[in-house]
Amino acid sequence: MSGNGKAETVKIILDDEEVDVPAGINLVEAAALHGKEIPHYCYHPKLTVAGNCRMCLVEMGMPMRDRGTGEPVLDEDGNQKIGWTPNPVIGCGTNVAPGMRVNTASEMAEGCREGIMEFLLVNHPLDCPICDQAGECRLQEFAMDYGRGYSRYVEPKNVKPKRTRLGPRVTLDDERCILCSRCIRFCQEVANDDVLGFIDRGSYSTLTCYPGKELANNYSLNTVDICPVGALTSSDFRFRMRVWFLKEVRSVCTESSAGCNTLVASREGKIHRITPRRNDAVNDTWMTDSGRELYKGVGAENRLTKFRVDGEETSLDSALARAVQFLGVGKVGIVGSCRSSVEEQ
């Protein structure tokens, strides 16, 4: 913050355009503020930077200064020279600096993304027709936007465990995992439950739970939300509905005392899932597993849909008459339920 209370900004040259961005943010966030996408898999704004997917590689340069005097180094036209890094840098792990120049769509950057996509797809199965992530998969999207468009790989793909139960609510398909480590960092940093890790090395690396542990904390389904591919899926939602058929509406979790912001997804009047909606002032991008399952009570078979007195079906008039007998003048009645919303309670 500056002395007048305003957030400090710096000027950078983003794809030949001078822009103002908040000081200290990384290049992925800076580009997003100005409508430019730097593709990424491992980076998540609410987790520490891992920098392992390399999808966010960009060209970066800084104004050159004389090492001895500190004076700007000028070219023949009197403009300050730019010293470009010999190799591209990761956008998620590089913070903005005054005068920085960044090329997000140069030939080098696009060539890097094409190569990264080719490596990621070498052992990735063609599961899109049956994968729950289809329709909201970053791998699908980036393969179309930045990929080669065809495969040069003809050798057999690695075989890894499929339909692995990580916990009561999360199922793993390890062949789809791109080793972004988002789920591992979430469990360590947010859920405070260090349960997931990688074993083996290289293309044989496999995601698994540590011996004697399982992914069973009340925030486990957030790993499904942040998985950029279809490796982690909700055991409850798995194979139930295609996401492009769902209509999402903004809502608030009825069990959360904080008022977690949510998205309720339904089709033809039936709710199929509830997911968190980002609100940095309330719930960031997370919500509890128990809050996600509240929709099941809406269509539960044992839900009361008719008037009853002492367990027997009756009419509205009869039920009201019976209630009046117990709630006459000078009496108080209390109505409660474990499924009542926070406001109702």
Secondary structure, 3 states (H helix, E strand, C coil): CCCCCCCCEEEEEECCEEEEEECCCEHHHHHHHCCCCCCCCCCCCCCCCCCCCCCCEEEEEEECECCCCCCECECCCCCECEEECCCCEECCCCECCCCCEEECCCHHHHHHHHHHHHHHHHCCCCCCCCCCCCCCCHHHHHHHHHCCCCCCCCCCCCCCCCCEECCCCEEECHHHCCCCCHHHHHHHHCCCCCCEEEECCHHHCEEEECCCCCCCCCCCCHHHHHCCCCCEEECCCCCCCCHHHCEEEEEECCCCCCCCEEEEEEECCEEEEEEECCECCCCECCCCHHHHHHHHHCCCCCCCCCCEECCEECCHHHHHHHHHHHCCCCCCCCCCCCCCCCCCC
